[in-house]
Amino acid sequence: MSFVSAVPSINIQKENYQSYETVIGRIDGTTGTILANDLKIYEDRREISFEKDVSTQFNGSVYFYFIPVKEGNFSVKIANVLFEENGTLNSVSLEKNVSVIDNRDNQSRREILTINPGFIVESKKFIYITNSGDKNVSANILNNTYDLIVGESKKINVSENNESFLEINSYENFSVPALYFYINKSTDLTINQTQANTSEEEINLSVVPEKIELKIIKNQSVNFSFQIINSGDKLGNITINTDDKIVSLENISEIEIGDTIISGSVLSNDEGFFYRNITLSKDGEEIARFGLEIYVFPDNETLAEVNVSIGKNCDYYNGTLCTTDQKCDGEFKYAGGLCCLTKCVDVNATTSSGSNVLIGLAIILFVGVLAYFIIKNAKKVRGTSVEDKFKKAEESYNKGTK
C-alpha cells in the first residue's frame, strides 16, 4: 500500500493575470473531494464572487479555474483539504495569492483572451474562447487559427485525446487541462467544428458581444440585442433559452448563414445585481452562449443619476461590493458592481429571515387571540359565580334582620 506523504499544495500557472483572463490552477496531494463552493476567493477580508469551477480527482490532482472580472490582489483559499500521511488522515487549509493587473504601457490597448471553462472533461468536451480585450486577438489551436474581433466568442469542440493539455498559442501561451476519464489512445487531439457524426451540418458560430452589461430602473423594461455570426451551414432545430423569467427573448428556430440579430428585453420587480446566461442549442446540445450582467436600481432614481457613478470604485463611496449570492439591504450605487452603502446580506438568509419573522408574528397573533378568549370566558364564569354568592348573602342578611 502506498500513502500520500506530501502535504497538499496549490499551484497556479502564473502569478499575474489581466482582468477576464482565466486563472487555471491545480491542487496536488489531496485524497478528499473538493467542491466549487469550497474554493473561496478573497480581496483583503472580503469574499469575491467570480465564475469558477473545480474538477473531480484526476491522476492524483484536482484542477480549478476562475475568471476575475476586475483588477486587484486576491487570495485563493480552501479549508480542510484532506490528505494521508503515514496512514493517518489529516487536513490542512491552503492559500495562494494571485495578482490581476493592468499591464498596458502608455495606455495602449490590451489583448485579453478568456477561456471558459478552464478545463475539459468527458461530459463537456468543448471550450469557449472570447476576446475580452479592446483590440483584435488571434489564437492558434493545433494549427487552426481563430481571429476574434473585440467581444467575439467562439465555441471550440474538442475530441478525446491522449494529451494532458490543450495548448492555445496567442499573445502568450495557455495550457488548458484535458481531463478525460475514458481515453482512446489511438485518437489524436483534433478540433471538431462539425456536429456529431450523425449530422453533416457544419457549426461555426461566433457571438458578438459575448456579454452585455445593463443598468436599468426597477419596473422599467429595457431592450437589448446581440449578433450571431454563422460562418458554417444553415442550422435548423434551434432553441434559445435563458435561466430566468426577468429576461424575454424572441423565438428562433433557424440560424441563416451570415449575421443574425437576436433581440430581447429585461424587466425586473426586484433591485440588485443579476447575472443571466442565454444559450443557443441545436438538437438539445449547446452550441453558443451569451451573458447578461443586470444592475437594477430603485424606481426613485434615474439612469442619469446612475451613470454619474460610472468610473468610480466602491471605495469612493465607502461601500461594499456585494456578490451574486447577496443583496444590499439599503441604498447602493453602481461602482464596478453592486456597491452597497449599508450591508450586503445573503439572499437565502434574507428570505429565511423574512419567513421566520412572518411565522413568528403569526404565532404571536394566534397566542394573543387565544389568550383573549380564554380570559374573557374565565371572567364570565367567575363574574356570575361571585354575583350569585353576593346575592345569596344579601338575601340571607335581609331575612335575618326581619
Stockholm file with secondary structure:
# STOCKHOLM 1.0

chainA/1-402         MSFVSAVPSINIQKENYQSYETVIGRIDGTTGTILANDLKIYEDRREISFEKDVSTQFNGSVYFYFIPVKEGNFSVKIANVLFEENGTLNSVSLEKNVSVIDNRDNQSRREILTINPGFIVESKKFIYITNSGDKNVSANILNNTYDLIVGESKKINVSENNESFLEINSYENFSVPALYFYINKSTDLTINQTQANTSEEEINLSVVPEKIELKIIKNQSVNFSFQIINSGDKLGNITINTDDKIVSLENISEIEIGDTIISGSVLSNDEGFFYRNITLSKDGEEIARFGLEIYVFPDNETLAEVNVSIGKNCDYYNGTLCTTDQKCDGEFKYAGGLCCLTKCVDVNATTSSGSNVLIGLAIILFVGVLAYFIIKNAKKVRGTSVEDKFKKAEESYNKGTK
#=GR chainA/1-402 SS CCCCCSCCEEEESCSEECTTSCEEEEEESCCSCCCGGGCEEEETTEECCCEEEECCCBTTEEEEEEECCSCEEEEEEEEEEEEEETTEEEEEEEEEEEEECCCCSTTCCCCCEEEESSSEETTBCEEEEEECSSSCEEEEETTEEEEECTTCEEEEEECCCSCSEEEEESSSEEEEEEECSSCCTTCCCCEECBCCTTCCCBCCEEEESSEEEEEEETTCCEEEEEEEEECSCCBCSEEEEESCTTEEECCCSCBCSEEEEEEEEECCSSCEEEEEEEEEEETTEEEEEEEEEEEEECTTSCHHHHHHTTTCCGGGGTCEECCTTEEESSCEEESSSEEESSCEEEHHHHHHHHHHHHHHHHHHHHHHHHHHHHHHHHHHHHHHHHHHHHHHHHHHHHHHHC
#=GC SS_cons         CCCCCSCCEEEESCSEECTTSCEEEEEESCCSCCCGGGCEEEETTEECCCEEEECCCBTTEEEEEEECCSCEEEEEEEEEEEEEETTEEEEEEEEEEEEECCCCSTTCCCCCEEEESSSEETTBCEEEEEECSSSCEEEEETTEEEEECTTCEEEEEECCCSCSEEEEESSSEEEEEEECSSCCTTCCCCEECBCCTTCCCBCCEEEESSEEEEEEETTCCEEEEEEEEECSCCBCSEEEEESCTTEEECCCSCBCSEEEEEEEEECCSSCEEEEEEEEEEETTEEEEEEEEEEEEECTTSCHHHHHHTTTCCGGGGTCEECCTTEEESSCEEESSSEEESSCEEEHHHHHHHHHHHHHHHHHHHHHHHHHHHHHHHHHHHHHHHHHHHHHHHHHHHHHHHC
//
